[in-house]
Amino acid sequence: MGAGFEFKRELLEGVQDKSLVEIMADGRAVNNSEFELVDQKKGGVVRWVQPPETGRDYFVIGDPGQGLRPPAMRPW
C-alpha cells in the first residue's frame, strides 16, 4: 500500500478487489506459471498477471511512476 504520500491507504483499500488478491495467492501457492506478481522496493506491485476468468469484467488502474526509469519502463 505504500506510505500514503500520493494516495491515502483508505482510498486504495476501497478500490482493491480482495477476491483477485485471493485468486493470485492461490495460483502462486501451487506454482502456477500463469500467475505472476512482481514488486519492487519503493515501487510496490509493478507487474500483476493472472489468467482471465470467463464472465468476469476487469478494470485496471495503474500509476506509471516517475523519474527516468519508472516501473512501467523496466524490462521483463
Protein Blocks (a to p, Z undefined) as FASTA:
>chain_A
ZZolmpcfklmmmmpcfklmmmmmmmmmnopakbccdddehklpabdcddddehiacddd
ddebecjkdfklpcZZ
